[in-house]
Amino acid sequence: MAEAKRLTEFVTAVRDHSASLPPGQGKTEIEEWLAFTNAHLQQLTKAASAPKLPPPPHPSAQILSRTSPP
């Protein structure tokens, strides 16, 4: 979750800087980058808050011997 916090702070700083720029001077590119980064941040936050599933069980030796090729 620390990564999401750092990314949020960085995006906020870039957004604040972009707002102070006059039209042109790469402002459109910054706004496009902000939209992309915001979408990534939302996915990162969603993944970090998703419930953690237990690892799948390992098959027993008996099951593996039945599924192994001859």
Secondary structure, DSSP 8 states (H G I E B T S, - for coil): -HHHHHHHHHHHHHHHHHHHS-SSTTHHHHHHHHHHHHHHHHHHHHHHHS----------HHHHHHHS--
